[in-house]
Amino acid sequence: KVDMGGSAGVLGGFAAAVRSGYPHKLTCLLCVAENAIGPQAFRNDDILTLYSGKTVEVNNCDAEGRLVLGDGVAHATKHVENVNLIVDMATLTGAQGVATGQKHAAVLANTPELEQTALQAGLKSGDLAYPLLYAPDLLMKEFDSTVADMKNSVKDRSNAQSSCAGHFIEAHLGPGYKGGWLHIDMAGPADFKERATGYGVG
């Protein structure tokens, strides 16, 4: 009902932009995962190689969304021609509600200008947002691993956990990518009384 709210919002927003005649090139990639138990499921302590080529030690099987989002942004930077802005949106962390509340999505952007654009868009559309701490140099150490390039979940859950999750995704952008990157964690505003709100479509 809710935990695919990011992809639903991206698809809805993409459809609205296309129908309104948006004149520039848009590409929509839906990064979805079935968090289910089975013989092919990954397990804690598995080491995965993501599409970026980086290896990830699984230390939290419930942090699966960031794995497919990491693949998504890597795919975009490798295969979407002349891409200059990548936006990912997901019901990524429960910690988002602690950081920015239940009505405002959490925004992480690699430039102050992009951050402000996202906040203003939220005010105009009603899909409210508030910025997170952007500090990859300080926060990526939370994913340190002795057997892989990184772990998929943080060491210290009290250290800007929502920002960390966004930076995990950012780490899989192509090494030569110089464009904008905007991450929206909307776990809180995606849900109201166990029903999806449609956050992100407007």
Secondary structure, DSSP 8 states (H G I E B T S, - for coil): --TTHHHHHHHHHHHHHHHTT--S-------------STT---TT-EEE-TTS-EEE-S-TT--HHHHHHHHHHHHHHHSTT--EEEEEE---THHHHHH-SSSEEEEESSHHHHHHHHHHHHHHS--EEE----HHHHGGGG--SSSSEESS-S-TTS-HHHHHHHHHHTTS-TT--SEEEEEE-TTTTEETTEE--TT--
